[in-house]
Amino acid sequence: QLLGTNAGMLFVYETPAVPGFWMKEMNFPIDIIWIDANKKIADITENLAPETFPQVFYPRSPVQYVLEVNAGWARAHNVSIGDEAALHGVF
């Protein structure tokens, strides 16, 4: 089951952290968009396949938000490191 076309799963941390994410029990590939405390894109990990498990993925620097979206979403929407994150209804 994929996420909705423009839907995602947002993880919010109380303080900036360097969380590790893995693809355990995932059934479809995703992009991970790592967002810092200033709501800037700090890193992007694209097209993570379920088969990458048990590898763990981390952002390059501390983040306060992590957004999981369907694989290819970041590229299709021209998301780049340094962009401001505008998550409607969240920020």
N, C-alpha and C positions, 0 to 999 in steps of 0.2 A: 504494500500500500504506500503510495507516494503522498507527500503533503499536498495541500491545495496549491494551485498555481502561484499565488502570491502569499502563501502562508509559511510560517516557520515555527520553530520552537525556540523560545528565548530563555536563557539561563541568566539570572541576575545574582551578583555577589555583593555582599554588604561593603566590602572593601576590595581594592584591586588585588588580583591574584594571578597565578600562572597555572590555571587548571589543566588537567590532562583529560582528553576525550578519546574514547575508543569506539569501535563499531560492533561491540558485542550485541548479539540478538537483533541487529539491524537487517532489514530485508531489502533495502534500496540504497543507492549511493547519495551522498549529500555534499554540500559545500558547508564549511564552517567559517563564519565571519566573526572575527575577534574584535571587540569594540572596547576602547579604553574609557577611563573615568570621565574624560572630556567629550565623550560620544564621537570620537574619531575612530575610523577603521584602523586598527593597529596591525592586523595581519589577516590573511585569507588562506584557508586550506581548501583546495578545490578537488572535487570529484573523488571523495573518499568512498571506496567500495567496501561492502561488507567483508570481503575477503582479506582486508588489511588487518582484521583482528588476529592476534592480540596486540598489534602495534598501537602505541599511545601517541596522540598528537597534542602539541603544546603551542601556544602563541609565542611570538618572538619577544614579547614584553608583557608586563602585567596588564590585565584587562579587568573590566568590571561587568561586562556583558558578553555573552556568547550566543550567536544566532545560527541555528541550523536551518538550512533551506535545501530544496531539491538540488541535486548536482546540476551544474550549468547555469544556475540562477545568477550567481555573482557575475559571471562573464556576460550573460545575456543582458544584464542591467548595468553593465559598465562600472561595476563596483571596484574601486581602487583603494589601496592603502593611502591613508591621509584624508579620504572623503569623510564628510560629516554624516553620521548615522541619523536618519529621520524615521524612527519607528512610530508611526502614527498610533495614537492611543496608548503609548507606553511612556514616551519622554515628554 
